[in-house]
Amino acid sequence: MKPSKFVWALAQQDKDSRAHFAEPLGGILDLVIVRRITEPMIAQCAYFVACPRTRQAILVDPVRDSLRYGEIAKEIGITINAVLETHAPSDYVSGVVEMLTAHPAHAFLSGETDPPQWYVRDQSRWESQVTFLKDGATFSLGDLQVRALLTPGHAEGALSISIEHEVSGMHVLLTGDALLAGGAGRTNAEDAEKLRDSLQRFAKFSDQTIVLAGHRSGSACGRALNLPGETTLGIERRFNPVLRVVGSADEFAAVICARQPERPAYFSRMEDLNQLESPTLMRELSEPPELERNLFLQRLSFPGTVSIDTRPWSKFTFDGVEGALHVPLDRDFAPIVAGAVAGDERVVFICARSQVGDITRTLHLVGIDAIDGWISDVEYAKIDREVMTLSEIDDISQHAARRKHQEGEAIFLDVRTTAEWLRGRIAGAKLMTLTQIPEQINQIPRGKCVIAYCAAGGRSARAGAYLRRNGIDCATLKGGYWPWFGRDFPVDGADRPFRT
């Protein structure tokens, strides 16, 4: 089987309902069954890898949705015998416990770190179902030969998983977040050398080795090009800027730390949830009810209730309720909501009726289970505005903002990424990346109006609503940074060359 054709076949799976792909080898129909299961809202990939002869399957890096994985396994005609996690995730609730309770499967976890507390607290229950893999550990499943490789640098104790099928000659490398298609996992200056050592371990594998990465472009777990979650080592050696400099410590550190996505504030909570707690099984959570208008208003009055308004910004500024979060359902939805909603808060949300399922699922993926209900945007619009306290947040024009800047009457808060900030920012502005605001909000001086801005207005709208909810007088800069720059208003750092 040619790797290029295999990669193309995998790339079709998001839009093709076929369960697996096969080619005749030596006159015999030999298969390696590989299925990618994506979570677009968190840019995450889980994988089934199954033996074609026994139909026994390994599920790698599952989220907390055993029903979905069970349905896919039934569709393909495989049995989930093993559940494997390359590393404890930071951006979603792990699905290992959920899979173990739903299927007669065995779990394989990294033995290079302390075991999670859910295992320690009930070891007598789990020890027969869990194996902790050390570097170099092997096991077989049908005709699949599996080997664990210690690859830290992005996450402590992280493993990459080599799976070989001798009959077909297929070699699959599941890299978790160590190596991504076109990039690598997020790391820092202290751990860059660990990640470099980890990636150098792949040098012994051939160019035809299929790489299955744990995330696609858009994840905060690492920098990657806009490619699907699979590639080959040959492709990566030629085109991946990280692998191209892996032989030089200095060049590698410079490339790997440049323009990496900032670590979202909610990652620490998610790590604690996965390592220290035992979340409710997703299949045991009830569907949130649709709320009548009066009941929705009643819920808003309860202490500890967060309203999430997913409507367009123009509608939010017209009749959004005071204290609500403005978070449209896009790829920033999960990290923003997960960072903004505290563990002891309850949620109601406003959305189009067609979005209810996607919003509910996304909230559950990031551990937000206390959902009291939702109201459609159509029904919300029928509520008498006189009975609600409406948000005072609004856009401020470029010229009005310029006057405040001249008079020193406002704090300008740049909520873009560090890479954007380095290319130029409003003079004197303070950088506070959108997903990091919840943990840095106490650094914002009180007593002055805050003007939040981004590139064009989308991220600043989300930031402004969150700041307003937390008692900070805030406006958003209409049009964002570039109209300010274009009017030749004061900027810092704009002499840096612009690079996409």
N, C-alpha and C positions, 0 to 999 in steps of 0.2 A: 504494500500500500504506500503510495507516495505521500509524504508529509504535506505537500502543498494542497493536494486534493482533500486530505483529511482535515486540514485547517479550514479550507473552504466549506466543507460539509458542516463542521461545527458552527461556523459563522452563520449558516442558514437556520440554525435551530431556533433562534428567537422569532423567526417568521415562518417556520415550517413545522408542521405537527408530526412529522415522522419521528419514530422513537429512536432509531439508530441507523447507522449507515454501514454498508458492507460492500466488499469487492471480492471476487473469486481469487484465491491465491493457490497456485499449483493445482488447479482443477477442483479444489475443495473450497467450499464457502466458509472461510475462517473469518471470524469477527472479533473485534475488540469493541465492546459496547461502551461508549463514552457519551454522557449527556450533561450539558451545562444547564444549570438552573439559575437564572439571574434575578436579582432584586433591584430594579432600576432606580428606586428612590434612594438607595444607599450605594449604588454602583457595585454591588457585591455579587460574587459568583460562587456557587456550590457546584459540586460535580458528582455524578455517578460514574464509576469505572467498574465494569462487570466482566467476569469471565464468560466467554461465548459458549463454552461447553457446559458448565454447571449452572450458569445464570446467577451465580452468587455475586453480590455487588458490595462495593465500598462507597459510602456516602461521605464526601469530604467537605468540611466547613459548613454544616447546616445552620440555618437560622431556626427560630422557634416555630416551626410549622410542620409538624409530623404528618398532618392530613395531606398537605400538598405533596410531600415527598412520597407518601404511600400511594397516592393516586398516580404519580408519574411512574413509580416502580411497577405498578399493576399494568399501566399502559405499555411499558416496554416489555413486560414479562420477565422481570428479575426479582430476586429476593434480597432484601437489605440485611446482609449478614454482619457488616462492620460499619461503624461510624468513626470517622477520624477527624481530628482537629489539628491543623498545622500550628495554631497558637490561640491563646485565649483572646477573643476579639475585643476591640475597644469601641467599635462603632455600632454594635447591635447585640441583642441578647443571644447568647449561645443556644443552639438547639440540641446539644448533646443529651442532656437529661431528658428532654422531651422525647427524643428518638428512642432512648433506652426504655422509657415507660410505655411506649406505643408499639415497639417491635422487639422480637427476640434477638436483638443484635448485641454485638460486643463493641465496646468503645476503646479506641486507641488514642491516648493523649500524651503530650510531652512529659517525659520523666526528668527533664532537665531543670525544672522549677518545682516549687512546693505544690502539692496537689491542691485542687480547689476545696473550699470548706464544705461544699455539699457532699463531697466524697469523705472527708475526714469525719464529719458529724455522724455519718451513717455508713461507716466502712464495711460493717458486716453485711449490709445490703448490697453494696456496690462492688466489693472486691472480686467477685466471680465474674462480673460483667465489664471490668475496666482493666486494661493493661497500659502501663506507663512506659513509653518507648524512650530508650537512651539512643545516643548517636550510634549509628551503625546497626541498630536492631533490625531484624528481618522477620517476616512472616509470609505465609502464602495463603491465597484464597483461590481455590480451583487451580487454574493454570497461571494465575497472576503471581509474580514474585515481587514483594513489596519491601523496600528498604527505607529507613528513616535517616535523614541527614540533618545534623544540627546546623541551623543557619540563623543565628541571632544578628542583631544590628537594628532591625526594625522593632522587634519584640524579643524580650528576654526568653530564652529557651525555645525559640521558634524552630520548627522542623520544616524541611522540604521533603517531599515523598516521591521516591523513584518507584515506578511500577513498570515491570517488563513482562511481555507476553512472548515467550520463545517461539511458539508456533508461527505467529504472524510477523515476528521481528519488531513489533511495536514497542516503543519505549516512551512512556509518559512521565513528565516531571511536574508535580504539583508544588508550586513554589510559595504558596500562601501570599504574603506581602513582601517577601524578600526581593523577588524579581517580578516586575510588571511588564506588560507588553509596551515597549517603548520607554520604560523608565524603571523605577525601583521604589521600594517602600520608604516612607518618610523616616528620617533619622536625624540625629544632631551631631555636632562636632565631636562629642565625646564617644559616640557609638559608630561613627563613620568607618573606622578601621575594622570594627567587628563585622559590619555589613560587607565591606570589601573582601575580607577573609571568607565570608560566607559565599559570596558570588564566585570567588575563585575556585570553590569546591566543584563548580559545574564544569570546569575546564576538561575534566576527564570524559565528559559525555559528548557524543557525536552531534554534528550539526542537524541531523535528522530527528533529534529528540524533541518531542512535542512538549511545549511549555504551557501549562494551565495555571494562570494566575488567579489570585483570590479576589482581585478587584479590577474594575474597568476604569477608564478615564472618568473623572468626576468625583472620585472618592477622596476624602481627606486623609486617607491612610498612606498616600504616596503620590508622587508626580508621575504621570503617564501621558503618552500621546493619546489621541482620540482613536484608539484601536480596540477591537474586541478583546476578550480575556484570554485568548490563546494565540500562540505563535510557535516558532521553532527556535532552538538555540542558534541555528545558523543565521536566521533572520536577525535575531537580537545581537549577535556578535558583529553583524555588519552595520546595523542601523541604530541600535540602542546607545545613546550618548553615555550612559553609565557604564555599560559593559565595554565600550570602546576605550575607556581610560582606567579599567580596573587594575591594570598592571602598575599604575603610578599612584602612590599614596596621596601625594599633593594634588594631582589633577583630579583624582577621584573625590577627595574631600571638597574641592571647589565645585565640581559638577553636582554632586549628590546634595549638597546643602543649598544650592542656588534655586530660588523660586519654588521651594517646597511649600505645599499647603500648610497653613498654620494648624496647630493641634486644636480642635474644637473643645470648648469648655466641658462638654458633657462626657468626654472620653473617660475621665476619672470616675465619674459615677457609674458608667457602664462597666468599667473594669471591676469596681467593687461589687456590682450586681452579679457579675459572672463568677467572681472568685469567692465572694464572701456570703452571698445570699442564694436562695432557691426561689426564683420567680414562679408565679402561678403558671401552670401549663396553659399554653395558648388555646388549646381546644376546650379548656374549661371556662374560658372567658365568654361572657354573654355579649350579644350584639348590642351596641348602644341604641337606645330608643329615639325615635323622632319626637321632638318636644313641641307641644302646642305653645302658642305665643305667650300665654300667661305663665306656663310652667317654665319656659325659657327665662323670662324675666325674674321669676322666683329663684331659679338656680343662680342667676347672676348676683343676687343679693347675698348668697351664702358666702361666708368667709372661706378663703382658700380655693375659690373657684376661678379658673382662668378661661376666658373666652378667646377662642382662636378664630379670627375672621379671615377667610381665604378669598374673599372677593377682591376685585381690582382696587388699586389705591384710590382711584377717583371716587369710588363708592364708599370706601372706608372714610375718607376725609369728609364726605358729605354727611354720613349718618352712622359712623362707627361708634360703638359704645366706649365710654371712658374706661381706660384700663385694659382694653382688649389688645391682643397681639395681632398684628397684620402679617400673615404668612401665607401667601399663595401656594398652591400645590405644585411645586416645581422641585428641582433637584436640591435646592437649599432647604426644603421644608423639614426634613428629618433632623439635620444638625441644629437648625434654629430653634425648633420646638423643643427638642431634647435638652438644649441648653437653657431655654427660658422657663420651662416648667419644673418646679421643684418637686422633690420626691413625695412631699406631703400635700401637694395640690391636686385638685380635681379639674377635669376639662369638660367644656362644652364647645361645640364648634358650629360655624356658619359656613355653608358651602352649597354648591349646586348638587341637586339630588344624585346625579350620576357619579359624584366624587366620594360618596360616603364610604364605600367599601375600601377604596384606595387609601383614604385618610385614616380609617380605623386600623387597617393593616400596618401602615407605616408607623403609627403611634405605638402599636404593640411591638414592632420590631425594635424600637428604641426604648422599650420598657415603660411606656406610659399606658397603664392599664386602667386607671381610675377615670373612666369616661362616662359622664352622666347623661350624655345625649347630644343631639344635634338639631338644628333648625335649617330649613332650606333658605336660600337667598330670597326666594319668592315670598315665603311666609315672613321672613324678617322684615322685608320692605313694607309689610302691612302693619307693623307695629307703630303705634302712635309715638312720634318722637318726643312728645311732651312728657312721656312717662319714663324716658331714659335720659341719663346724663351722657351727653355726647362728647367724644374726644375733641380736645382743643388743638390737636396737632394739625399742622398745615404746611404747605410748601412756602418757601420764601423766595422771592425773585432774586436774580443775580445782582441787580443794582441795589436792592434793599440790603442784601447780605454784604455787599461791598461797603456800604455806608457803615454798617455795624463793625465790619473789619477795620475800617479807618478809625473809628471812635473807640475801639477796644471793648465793645459792648457784648461780644459773644465769644464762645469757645467753638472753634471749628474742629469737628471730629471726623476724621477720615476712616471710613469703615471698609475700605478696600483691602486687598492683600498687600503684604510687604513688598512684593515685586512691583506692584502698581505704584505704591508709595515712593519707591526709589526712583521711578521714572519721572516723578514730579508731583507736587502737592501744593495746596494753598499755603501761602506763607504763614508760618506759626501754627499750623494745624497739628493736632495730636492724633497719632495713629492708634486705632483700636479696631482690629479686624472683626468683622461681623460675628463670627462664631466664637470669639473670645470675650465679647462684651460682658456676658454674665459673670465671669470670674474677675473682670477688671473694672467693673462699674464703680467701685469705691474710689478709683483713681480720678474720677471726673469731679472737678471742683463744683461745689454748689453755689447758687446765688447769681449765676449768669445764665443767659439763654445759650443752649447748645444748638449749633447748626450742624447736622449730620450730612455728609455727602459721600457719594461713591462715583462711579464712572458716568452713570446716566440717570440714577434715581431709584432703581429697584431695591438694592440692598439698603440704602439709607432709609427707605420707607419702613422696612422691617425693623431696622435699628431704632428709628424714631419712636415707633409704637412701643417697643420694649422699654426704652428710656422713660417715656411718658408714664407707662405703667408703674415704673419704679420711682415716680415722683420728681423726675427731672424735666424742667421746662425745655422743650425741644421743638425745633422746626427742621424741615429737610430742604436742602438746596435744590431748587427746581432746575432740572437739566443736568445736575452733577458737575463734575470737575471740568470737563472739556469746554463747556461754554464760558466758564471762568477763565480758563487758559486762553481761549480764543479772543476774549475781550482784553487781553493783556493786563489782567488784574494780577496782583502780586503772587508769585509762586516761588517755591524753593525746589532745588534739585532738577529743574526742567532742562538743564544742559546735558543730562544723560541721554544717550541715543535711545530712541523708542524701538523696542523689539517685541514682536508678538510671541 
